[in-house]
């Protein structure tokens, strides 16, 4: 994700065009998938000239990486804002899961685009989850050091367990017709219950 | 998934052709995605005549549904074979997760195709996970009645938690370079640890 193959606009009118390209791409990628979306389609639906596209992006993949990076940033921002009042690891997980579920509900396109990155580019997909896992492990390690998380659990496995829970409970939420704040609290509470005491009777 | 839009071959040579169409489709769908794969490409790569394709399948979507149904069946079969020695819910979860991880490792194409079904057809995707969740809930309910699973957990949420764990620990496994039986036992053991006692120090 490190080599820069896009150029941010310098002026306000450029920013509007740039944003329109990104919004159009998000819609098309999430509707038809990365492979089935062509640059021409994006250019046409965004009402821009062909040259304008290449002013900002090297190619379709560059735009895709930008969109994915954007979502990565939005998800992290939603989570970090969600957990800013939390002082314990327990509360961080609880509020983090709640923020993630809310994000998924409010921006289902993000979901689809991240899931599809497995097809657009296997390495991008792997890098996305591995980075997320590494950061999670770092935070969990500190929680273990503070005596909040059990020290006998493999933290890499725990990070995938936690990501899996958020993502699939995210699906459960997306499959619903409606979602109130009470629903969110209920579902989050259930998840925390399982994370706190497990699922089996002792 | 109920309306039949494919026709199984009646003879052995037909079966070989049919299987070749399905295998070719699996490879192309998992490599390039459903949207980006055309019937012509499948016909060409499977070395069949155009008419032969339509002998068995109404259209590309019919073939896709068949492939997805096939995977659904293989995954369930792998899990039910994996758990056939299990007598407790705990052992069913443990051996079920282990079987799922092994399946993911041995057939990564299945993974990609199921994940992509979100794009190919939103309803198919939803139906896939909702059916899985319903079946899971039924089994968990019986485990609750037998006093094996806590009765204060919402079983729908628990089913998504369990599916999420399997699927994402499945990714963790897919991201690895190698996987021994010991690795599988270790990872499964870690997951069971979390499911048994939670992640937090009491």
Boltz contact constraints between the chains, C-beta under 6 A:
constraints:
  - contact:
      token1: [A, 32]
      token2: [B, 35]
      max_distance: 6.0
  - contact:
      token1: [A, 33]
      token2: [B, 33]
      max_distance: 6.0
  - contact:
      token1: [A, 33]
      token2: [B, 35]
      max_distance: 6.0
  - contact:
      token1: [A, 33]
      token2: [B, 119]
      max_distance: 6.0
  - contact:
      token1: [A, 35]
      token2: [B, 32]
      max_distance: 6.0
  - contact:
      token1: [A, 35]
      token2: [B, 33]
      max_distance: 6.0
  - contact:
      token1: [A, 35]
      token2: [B, 35]
      max_distance: 6.0
  - contact:
      token1: [A, 35]
      token2: [B, 36]
      max_distance: 6.0
  - contact:
      token1: [A, 36]
      token2: [B, 35]
      max_distance: 6.0
  - contact:
      token1: [A, 36]
      token2: [B, 36]
      max_distance: 6.0
  - contact:
      token1: [A, 90]
      token2: [B, 200]
      max_distance: 6.0
  - contact:
      token1: [A, 112]
      token2: [B, 118]
      max_distance: 6.0
  - contact:
      token1: [A, 115]
      token2: [B, 115]
      max_distance: 6.0
  - contact:
      token1: [A, 115]
      token2: [B, 118]
      max_distance: 6.0
  - contact:
      token1: [A, 116]
      token2: [B, 119]
      max_distance: 6.0
  - contact:
      token1: [A, 118]
      token2: [B, 112]
      max_distance: 6.0
  - contact:
      token1: [A, 118]
      token2: [B, 115]
      max_distance: 6.0
  - contact:
      token1: [A, 119]
      token2: [B, 33]
      max_distance: 6.0
  - contact:
      token1: [A, 119]
      token2: [B, 116]
      max_distance: 6.0
  - contact:
      token1: [A, 126]
      token2: [B, 175]
      max_distance: 6.0
  - contact:
      token1: [A, 147]
      token2: [B, 201]
      max_distance: 6.0
  - contact:
      token1: [A, 149]
      token2: [B, 199]
      max_distance: 6.0
  - contact:
      token1: [A, 150]
      token2: [B, 201]
      max_distance: 6.0
  - contact:
      token1: [A, 154]
      token2: [B, 190]
      max_distance: 6.0
  - contact:
      token1: [A, 157]
      token2: [B, 187]
      max_distance: 6.0
  - contact:
      token1: [A, 157]
      token2: [B, 190]
      max_distance: 6.0
  - contact:
      token1: [A, 160]
      token2: [B, 168]
      max_distance: 6.0
  - contact:
      token1: [A, 160]
      token2: [B, 169]
      max_distance: 6.0
  - contact:
      token1: [A, 160]
      token2: [B, 172]
      max_distance: 6.0
  - contact:
      token1: [A, 161]
      token2: [B, 165]
      max_distance: 6.0
  - contact:
      token1: [A, 161]
      token2: [B, 194]
      max_distance: 6.0
  - contact:
      token1: [A, 163]
      token2: [B, 168]
      max_distance: 6.0
  - contact:
      token1: [A, 164]
      token2: [B, 164]
      max_distance: 6.0
  - contact:
      token1: [A, 164]
      token2: [B, 165]
      max_distance: 6.0
  - contact:
      token1: [A, 164]
      token2: [B, 167]
      max_distance: 6.0
  - contact:
      token1: [A, 164]
      token2: [B, 168]
      max_distance: 6.0
  - contact:
      token1: [A, 165]
      token2: [B, 161]
      max_distance: 6.0
  - contact:
      token1: [A, 165]
      token2: [B, 164]
      max_distance: 6.0
  - contact:
      token1: [A, 167]
      token2: [B, 164]
      max_distance: 6.0
  - contact:
      token1: [A, 168]
      token2: [B, 160]
      max_distance: 6.0
  - contact:
      token1: [A, 168]
      token2: [B, 163]
      max_distance: 6.0
  - contact:
      token1: [A, 168]
      token2: [B, 164]
      max_distance: 6.0
  - contact:
      token1: [A, 169]
      token2: [B, 160]
      max_distance: 6.0
  - contact:
      token1: [A, 171]
      token2: [B, 129]
      max_distance: 6.0
  - contact:
      token1: [A, 172]
      token2: [B, 160]
      max_distance: 6.0
  - contact:
      token1: [A, 175]
      token2: [B, 126]
      max_distance: 6.0
  - contact:
      token1: [A, 187]
      token2: [B, 157]
      max_distance: 6.0
  - contact:
      token1: [A, 190]
      token2: [B, 154]
      max_distance: 6.0
  - contact:
      token1: [A, 190]
      token2: [B, 157]
      max_distance: 6.0
  - contact:
      token1: [A, 194]
      token2: [B, 161]
      max_distance: 6.0
  - contact:
      token1: [A, 195]
      token2: [B, 198]
      max_distance: 6.0
  - contact:
      token1: [A, 195]
      token2: [B, 199]
      max_distance: 6.0
  - contact:
      token1: [A, 196]
      token2: [B, 198]
      max_distance: 6.0
  - contact:
      token1: [A, 196]
      token2: [B, 200]
      max_distance: 6.0
  - contact:
      token1: [A, 197]
      token2: [B, 198]
      max_distance: 6.0
  - contact:
      token1: [A, 198]
      token2: [B, 195]
      max_distance: 6.0
  - contact:
      token1: [A, 198]
      token2: [B, 196]
      max_distance: 6.0
  - contact:
      token1: [A, 198]
      token2: [B, 197]
      max_distance: 6.0
  - contact:
      token1: [A, 198]
      token2: [B, 198]
      max_distance: 6.0
  - contact:
      token1: [A, 199]
      token2: [B, 149]
      max_distance: 6.0
  - contact:
      token1: [A, 199]
      token2: [B, 195]
      max_distance: 6.0
  - contact:
      token1: [A, 200]
      token2: [B, 90]
      max_distance: 6.0
  - contact:
      token1: [A, 200]
      token2: [B, 196]
      max_distance: 6.0
  - contact:
      token1: [A, 201]
      token2: [B, 147]
      max_distance: 6.0
  - contact:
      token1: [A, 201]
      token2: [B, 150]
      max_distance: 6.0
